Amino acid sequence: MARPQPTLLWRSIFWELSRHLLLSTSVLVAVIAFAATIKPMADGRLAPLEAMKFMALAIPPMLVYALPFAGCFASTLVYHRLSSDNEFVAAAAGGVSHRSLLVPAAIMGVLLFGSMMLLNAQVIPRFLVTMQGMITEDVAKILATRINRGQSVQLKKLIVFADRAQPIELERDSEARTALVLARPTVVELDDSGNVASEGTAGRATLWVFPESSTAETGPTTRVAMRFEDFASKDIKTGLVTGKVLPVSITVPSSLSDDPKFLRSDELRELRSHPERMSWIDLRRRRLADQIALRGVIDEMSRSLQAAGSFTLLDPAGRQVVVRGGAIKPGNNQTWTVTPRNGGLVEVDLLRTEGNGLSRTGGVRHMARSVVIAPDTAEDRPTGKMLMRLELRDVASGPINEGTVAESTKRERVSLLGLLAPKDQLTALLDLGAYPLLERTASFQSDSEIANRSIDLRNMIDRLHDEITSRQHERLAVAASCLVMLLTGAVTALRFSKSLPLTVYLWSFFPALVCVITISGGQQFARSSGWVGLPLLWAGVAALGFYTLWTYLIVRRH
């Protein structure tokens, strides 16, 4: 006949475990959450009330660090008390084995394992995003807090002081996200070496923060625009004093950290198929799309020159820019040169628009010894548009009259900027994900620039995959450590039943600490080195498991 299970004893132990676990977790997580709040509060990123909210939001993420040690501490206390009171000896005399008495700890460990898996998979990433947003997303609030505390604000090469800063209500049609008014600001401008170039004061300044945007060259950025009124500035080198209304527009990197740790487990799995959701991957994808589109534009221009002796661009005003030459030859640093036909000059006609059509009368013709084509990478270029610029050297320019040039003016250089390229494929390329775009590069193997950018994109995707793998294993290892640590505390308490509780806890605490350190270190190693870091990540959990098993074999009965 099967021996009856000590369910009453199990319930009693499980209740004590739950009570001690709740108490120890509450104390430990409150201390860790408070420690996480100190730095942003001291840096002026959080007001006192916001600090309380931030601390409350930090509680779920801090459970990652609190739960394993709290479980270990709770099981140590409960099983040490039962062991020191000889209750386990009495249970053993009644035929209840130590293995049976560890069932409540195993059940609690399984519950902690499941809870930690759920927290890591869904709950903690959401709270991390909210916490990060509180301390970095609202640029205007950070600036206002620093200024009102009497601190300076540095925006690239500008250092701004002010008596106070207060938010203002935006106009209904304003594109800005938030705005501030600065009272009696002082501005210090730095040169490239970091030395003071000029300093000035203003009666007031208005600061606007615009929503985040992304370009191929800069990635996600936030634009900050400032306008100083009643401004007087003194140049440090010349001593000249100027006074005018000074507008300033500065782009700063995206404020919210772009890290897979902010993603839920389902989002991490989807990220493998759509790596461009990370801005540092998307930045390289956009650069590769730019290069492929640029190569297509140059090829189209070359075919047009060979077939018709000219190619056509559009200037920002919608006028046609017709270039006549012989061929296009590659130059240095993403430039191409239009060679003249039959040793003559390269002709560039800027045609005037009349009504719904073009007129060859009243336009301008430039005749240049050389014409250099290059991409126009201005920050304000339209999204999804491939713009070009023409650099004309040794130019003779004049108005077109009935198809001929009446008179000419000679200049050393003429620049035509913001020219819209023919048959631009950039919009279509930007709609492609990273993997489909890489497939497009197969037909451009002879282009070294495209090859280099595609290799860079592939390397970054491989790095992202390593990071995803390391995060997934880290979350699983942390959950497993909760189960192992709780059992470690229980069996260690049985082994050292005659020692003080603190001594017993130290015997389980230090192996558990090594376990946590190896998980964190292994995640970092796997993030940078790939799968070879995974054995280190799991080594601590495995070692703690073997330590627990060895301790149990020493104390087991029946």
C-alpha positions in Angstrom: 0.0 0.0 0.0 1.3 3.4 -1.0 2.6 5.6 1.9 0.3 8.6 2.4 1.7 12.0 1.5 2.2 14.6 4.3 -0.1 17.1 2.7 -0.7 19.0 6.0 3.0 19.5 6.4 3.4 20.5 2.8 0.7 23.2 3.2 2.3 24.5 6.3 5.7 24.7 4.7 4.3 26.2 1.5 2.4 28.9 3.5 5.6 29.8 5.4 7.5 30.0 2.1 4.9 32.3 0.6 4.9 34.6 3.6 8.6 34.9 3.8 9.0 35.2 0.1 6.5 38.1 -0.1 8.2 39.9 2.8 11.7 39.5 1.6 10.8 40.3 -2.0 9.0 43.5 -1.0 11.9 44.8 1.0 14.6 43.8 -1.5 12.8 45.2 -4.6 11.9 48.5 -2.8 15.6 49.0 -2.0 16.7 48.2 -5.6 14.0 50.3 -7.2 15.0 53.2 -4.9 18.6 52.8 -6.0 17.6 52.8 -9.6 15.7 56.1 -9.1 18.5 58.0 -7.4 20.7 58.8 -10.5 18.0 60.2 -12.8 16.6 62.2 -9.9 20.0 63.6 -9.0 20.6 64.5 -12.7 17.5 66.6 -12.7 15.6 64.4 -15.1 12.9 63.6 -12.6 10.9 65.9 -10.3 10.0 64.6 -6.8 6.6 63.3 -7.8 7.9 61.9 -11.0 10.6 60.1 -9.0 7.9 58.3 -7.0 6.2 57.2 -10.2 9.5 56.1 -11.6 10.2 54.1 -8.5 6.8 52.4 -8.8 7.5 51.6 -12.4 10.9 50.2 -11.5 9.4 47.5 -9.2 8.5 44.9 -11.9 11.9 45.2 -13.8 13.8 45.0 -10.5 12.1 41.7 -9.7 14.6 40.1 -12.0 17.3 40.8 -9.4 15.1 40.5 -6.3 13.1 37.3 -6.8 16.0 34.8 -7.1 17.7 36.1 -3.9 14.4 36.6 -2.1 13.4 33.0 -2.9 16.8 31.7 -1.7 16.5 33.7 1.5 12.9 32.7 2.2 13.6 29.0 1.7 16.7 29.3 3.9 14.8 30.8 6.8 11.8 28.4 6.6 13.8 25.2 6.2 16.4 26.3 8.8 13.8 26.9 11.4 12.1 23.5 10.7 15.5 21.8 10.8 16.8 23.6 13.9 13.5 22.7 15.8 14.1 19.1 14.9 10.8 18.9 13.0 12.5 17.2 10.1 14.0 14.7 12.5 10.5 13.9 13.8 9.2 13.7 10.2 12.0 11.3 9.3 11.2 9.2 12.3 7.6 9.0 11.0 8.8 7.8 7.6 8.7 11.2 5.7 11.9 11.5 3.7 13.8 14.7 3.1 13.0 14.4 -0.6 9.3 14.6 0.3 9.8 17.6 2.5 11.5 19.5 -0.4 8.3 19.2 -2.5 6.9 22.5 -1.3 10.1 24.2 -2.2 10.1 22.6 -5.6 6.5 23.7 -6.2 7.3 27.2 -5.2 10.4 27.1 -7.4 8.3 26.0 -10.4 5.8 28.9 -9.7 8.7 31.4 -9.6 10.0 30.0 -12.8 6.7 30.5 -14.6 6.2 33.9 -13.1 9.7 35.0 -14.1 9.1 33.7 -17.6 5.9 35.7 -17.9 7.6 38.8 -16.4 10.5 38.7 -18.8 8.4 37.9 -21.8 5.6 40.5 -21.5 5.6 42.6 -18.4 9.1 43.9 -17.7 9.8 45.2 -21.3 6.7 47.3 -21.2 7.8 48.9 -17.9 11.3 49.4 -19.1 10.0 51.4 -22.1 7.8 53.6 -19.8 10.8 54.2 -17.5 13.1 55.0 -20.3 10.6 57.4 -21.8 10.2 59.3 -18.5 13.9 60.1 -18.3 14.8 60.7 -22.0 11.8 61.1 -24.3 10.6 64.6 -23.3 13.6 66.7 -24.4 11.8 70.0 -23.5 11.1 68.8 -20.0 14.7 67.8 -19.4 15.9 71.2 -20.7 13.4 73.1 -18.5 14.4 71.2 -15.4 18.1 71.8 -15.9 17.6 75.5 -16.7 15.3 76.1 -13.7 17.9 74.5 -11.5 20.5 77.0 -12.7 22.3 74.5 -14.8 23.5 75.0 -18.4 22.2 73.1 -21.4 24.5 72.1 -24.3 23.1 71.5 -27.7 26.0 70.4 -29.9 28.2 73.6 -30.1 25.8 75.9 -28.2 25.8 76.2 -24.4 22.6 78.0 -23.2 22.0 79.5 -19.7 18.7 81.3 -18.8 17.0 82.7 -15.7 14.0 80.4 -16.1 12.2 78.2 -18.6 8.5 77.7 -18.9 6.3 75.7 -21.4 4.0 77.6 -23.7 0.9 76.5 -25.6 1.5 75.6 -29.2 -0.5 77.0 -32.1 -3.1 74.7 -33.5 -1.3 74.1 -36.8 2.2 73.8 -35.3 4.3 70.8 -36.2 6.3 71.0 -33.0 5.7 68.6 -30.1 6.4 71.0 -27.3 7.8 74.5 -26.8 9.5 76.5 -24.1 10.2 80.2 -23.5 13.6 81.0 -22.0 13.9 84.3 -20.0 17.1 86.4 -20.5 19.2 83.6 -22.0 23.0 83.7 -22.4 24.5 81.8 -25.3 28.1 80.5 -25.7 29.1 79.2 -29.0 32.0 76.7 -29.3 34.3 76.1 -32.2 35.4 72.7 -33.6 38.1 72.4 -31.0 35.7 73.1 -28.1 37.0 76.6 -27.4 34.7 79.5 -26.9 34.1 81.3 -30.3 31.4 83.8 -29.3 29.1 84.7 -26.5 25.9 86.6 -26.4 22.7 87.5 -24.6 19.1 87.9 -25.6 15.9 89.3 -24.1 14.1 86.0 -24.6 14.3 82.8 -26.6 11.7 80.4 -27.9 12.6 76.7 -28.2 10.6 74.1 -30.1 11.0 70.4 -30.0 9.8 68.5 -33.1 8.8 64.9 -33.4 11.5 62.3 -34.2 12.4 61.6 -37.8 14.8 59.4 -39.6 17.2 59.9 -42.5 19.6 57.6 -44.3 22.6 59.5 -43.0 21.6 60.3 -39.4 19.1 57.6 -38.4 16.4 58.6 -35.8 16.9 62.2 -34.7 15.0 64.9 -32.8 15.1 68.4 -34.1 15.4 71.3 -31.7 14.8 74.8 -33.1 15.5 78.0 -31.1 14.9 81.7 -31.9 16.7 84.4 -29.9 15.2 87.9 -29.8 17.0 91.2 -29.0 20.2 89.3 -29.4 23.7 90.8 -29.0 26.8 88.6 -29.7 30.5 89.3 -29.3 33.1 87.4 -31.4 36.0 86.4 -29.1 38.7 86.7 -31.7 37.6 89.9 -33.5 35.7 91.6 -30.7 32.9 92.5 -33.2 29.5 92.9 -31.7 26.4 92.1 -33.7 22.7 92.3 -32.8 20.0 90.5 -34.7 17.3 87.9 -34.3 19.2 84.6 -34.3 17.4 81.3 -35.4 19.1 78.0 -34.6 18.1 74.5 -35.7 19.9 71.5 -34.2 19.3 67.8 -34.7 20.2 65.5 -31.8 20.2 61.6 -31.7 17.0 59.8 -30.9 16.3 60.0 -27.2 14.8 56.6 -26.6 17.4 53.9 -26.4 17.2 51.4 -29.3 17.9 48.1 -27.6 16.3 44.6 -27.9 15.9 44.5 -24.1 12.9 46.8 -24.5 11.1 44.2 -26.7 8.7 41.5 -25.6 9.6 37.9 -26.4 7.2 37.7 -29.3 8.7 41.0 -30.7 12.2 39.5 -30.3 11.2 36.5 -32.4 9.7 38.8 -35.1 12.8 40.9 -35.0 14.8 38.1 -36.6 12.6 38.4 -39.7 12.4 42.2 -39.7 15.8 43.4 -38.3 15.2 46.9 -39.8 12.9 47.6 -36.8 16.2 48.5 -35.0 17.3 52.0 -36.0 21.0 51.1 -36.3 20.0 48.4 -38.8 17.5 50.6 -40.5 20.2 53.3 -40.8 22.4 50.9 -42.8 19.4 49.6 -44.8 18.6 53.2 -45.9 22.2 53.9 -46.8 22.3 50.8 -48.9 19.0 51.7 -50.6 20.5 55.2 -51.3 23.5 53.6 -52.9 21.5 51.3 -55.1 19.2 54.1 -56.1 22.2 56.3 -56.9 23.8 53.6 -59.0 20.5 53.2 -60.9 20.3 57.0 -61.5 23.9 57.1 -62.8 23.2 54.2 -65.1 20.1 55.8 -66.4 21.9 59.0 -67.1 24.7 57.1 -68.9 22.1 55.3 -71.1 20.4 58.6 -71.9 23.7 60.2 -72.9 24.6 57.3 -75.1 21.2 57.2 -76.8 20.2 60.9 -77.0 23.4 62.8 -76.1 21.7 64.4 -73.0 19.9 63.6 -69.8 17.4 65.7 -67.8 17.0 66.6 -64.2 14.4 68.8 -62.4 15.4 71.7 -60.1 13.5 72.6 -56.9 11.3 74.9 -58.9 10.2 72.2 -61.3 12.3 73.5 -64.2 14.2 71.1 -66.5 18.0 71.0 -66.3 19.2 69.5 -69.6 22.9 68.2 -69.6 24.6 67.5 -72.9 27.9 65.7 -73.0 29.7 62.6 -74.2 29.8 60.1 -71.3 29.8 59.8 -67.5 33.0 58.6 -65.9 33.4 57.6 -62.2 35.5 59.9 -60.0 36.5 59.8 -56.3 34.3 59.9 -53.2 30.9 59.2 -54.8 31.4 61.6 -57.7 31.1 61.2 -61.4 32.3 63.5 -64.2 30.4 64.3 -67.4 32.9 64.4 -70.3 32.3 66.8 -73.2 31.4 65.5 -76.6 34.2 65.6 -79.2 36.6 67.6 -77.0 34.2 70.6 -76.7 32.3 71.8 -73.6 29.5 70.3 -71.5 26.3 72.2 -72.0 23.8 72.6 -69.1 20.5 74.3 -70.0 18.2 75.6 -67.2 14.9 76.0 -69.0 12.2 78.5 -68.0 8.6 77.4 -67.3 5.8 79.1 -69.1 2.3 78.2 -68.1 1.9 74.5 -68.4 5.0 74.0 -70.6 8.7 74.8 -71.0 10.2 77.6 -73.0 13.7 77.5 -74.6 13.6 81.3 -74.6 14.5 83.1 -71.4 16.3 80.1 -69.9 20.0 80.0 -69.0 22.8 78.0 -70.7 26.0 77.1 -68.9 28.9 75.9 -70.9 31.5 74.3 -68.7 34.8 72.7 -69.2 33.9 70.0 -66.6 30.7 69.0 -64.8 30.8 66.8 -61.6 27.8 64.9 -60.5 27.3 64.0 -56.9 24.4 63.0 -54.6 22.9 65.9 -52.6 22.8 64.8 -49.0 21.2 67.9 -47.5 19.3 67.3 -44.2 16.1 68.8 -45.5 15.8 66.7 -48.6 12.4 65.1 -49.1 12.0 61.6 -47.7 12.3 59.0 -50.4 13.8 61.3 -53.0 17.1 60.9 -54.6 18.5 64.4 -55.2 21.7 65.3 -57.1 23.9 68.3 -57.4 26.0 69.5 -60.3 29.3 71.3 -59.9 30.3 73.2 -63.0 33.9 74.4 -63.4 35.2 77.1 -65.8 31.7 78.2 -66.8 30.5 80.6 -69.4 26.8 81.4 -68.8 24.2 83.4 -70.7 20.5 83.7 -71.5 19.0 81.5 -74.2 17.3 83.4 -77.0 15.6 81.4 -79.7 17.9 78.4 -78.9 21.1 80.4 -79.0 23.1 82.2 -76.3 23.1 85.9 -76.8 26.0 86.8 -74.5 27.9 85.0 -71.8 29.4 85.7 -68.3 32.4 83.7 -67.2 32.6 82.2 -63.7 35.0 79.8 -62.1 32.3 77.7 -60.5 28.5 77.2 -60.6 26.6 74.9 -58.3 23.1 73.5 -59.0 21.6 71.9 -55.9 18.6 69.8 -55.0 18.1 68.3 -58.5 15.5 65.6 -58.7 17.0 62.5 -60.5 15.2 60.8 -63.4 13.4 57.5 -62.8 14.1 57.6 -59.1 13.7 54.2 -57.5 14.6 55.2 -53.9 11.0 55.2 -52.7 10.5 51.7 -53.9 13.8 50.5 -52.4 13.0 52.1 -49.0 9.8 50.1 -48.9 11.8 46.9 -49.0 13.0 45.1 -45.8 16.6 44.4 -45.1 16.6 40.9 -46.5 14.8 41.7 -49.8 17.1 44.7 -50.2 20.2 42.6 -49.8 18.9 40.3 -52.5 18.9 43.3 -54.8 22.6 43.7 -54.4 23.4 40.5 -56.3 23.1 42.5 -59.6 25.6 45.1 -58.4 28.5 42.9 -57.4 30.9 45.1 -59.5 30.1 48.2 -57.4 32.5 48.3 -54.5 30.5 50.8 -52.5 27.3 48.8 -52.7 29.3 45.6 -51.8 30.8 47.3 -48.8 27.5 48.7 -47.5 25.8 45.3 -48.0 28.6 43.6 -46.1 28.2 46.2 -43.3 24.4 45.6 -43.2 24.8 41.8 -43.1 27.4 42.1 -40.3 25.0 44.3 -38.3 22.1 41.8 -38.8 24.4 38.9 -37.6 25.2 41.0 -34.6 21.5 41.6 -34.0 20.8 37.9 -34.2 23.5 37.2 -31.6 22.0 39.9 -29.3 18.5 38.4 -29.8 19.8 34.9 -28.9 21.7 36.2 -25.9 18.6 38.0 -24.6 16.4 35.0 -25.0 18.8 32.7 -23.2 19.3 35.3 -20.5 15.6 35.5 -19.8 15.3 31.7 -19.6 18.4 31.4 -17.4 17.2 34.0 -15.0 13.9 32.1 -14.7 15.7 28.8 -14.2 17.9 30.4 -11.5 14.8 31.2 -9.4 13.9 27.5 -9.3 17.5 26.4 -8.5 18.2 29.1 -5.9 15.1 28.3 -3.9 16.1 24.6 -3.8 19.6 25.7 -3.0 18.5 27.6 0.1 16.3 24.7 1.3 18.9 21.9 1.0 21.7 24.2 2.5 19.5 24.9 5.5 19.0 21.2 6.0 22.8 20.6 5.8 23.7 23.4 8.3 20.8 23.1 10.6 23.0 23.7 13.7 24.5 26.9 12.3 23.1 30.4 12.6 20.6 31.5 9.9 22.9 34.1 8.5 25.8 31.6 8.2 23.5 29.2 6.4 22.3 31.9 4.0 25.8 32.9 3.1 26.5 29.3 2.1 23.7 29.6 -0.5 24.1 33.4 -1.2 27.6 33.3 -2.6 27.0 30.4 -5.1 23.8 32.2 -6.1 25.7 35.4 -6.6 28.2 33.7 -8.9 25.2 32.3 -10.8 23.8 35.8 -11.4 27.2 37.2 -12.4 27.8 34.4 -15.0 24.4 34.9 -16.5 25.0 38.6 -16.9 28.6 38.1 -18.1 27.6 35.3 -20.4 24.9 37.5 -22.0 27.4 40.2 -22.7 29.9 37.7 -24.2 27.2 36.0 -26.3 26.1 39.4 -27.5 29.5 40.2 -28.9 30.8 36.8 -29.8 27.7 34.7 -30.7 26.9 31.2 -29.5 30.3 30.7 -27.9 29.1 32.8 -25.0 26.1 30.7 -24.2 28.0 28.0 -22.3 29.3 30.7 -19.9 25.7 32.1 -19.6 24.4 28.7 -18.5 27.5 27.7 -16.6 26.4 29.5 -13.4 22.9 27.9 -13.4 24.4 24.5 -14.1 27.1 24.9 -11.4 24.5 26.0 -8.9 22.3 23.0 -9.8 25.2 20.6 -9.3 26.0 22.3 -5.9 22.4 21.9 -4.9 22.3 18.2 -6.0 25.6 17.5 -4.1 24.3 19.1 -0.9 21.0 17.2 -1.2 22.9 13.9 -1.6 24.7 14.6 1.7 21.5 15.3 3.7 19.1 12.9 2.1 17.3 10.3 4.1 15.4 7.1 3.0 
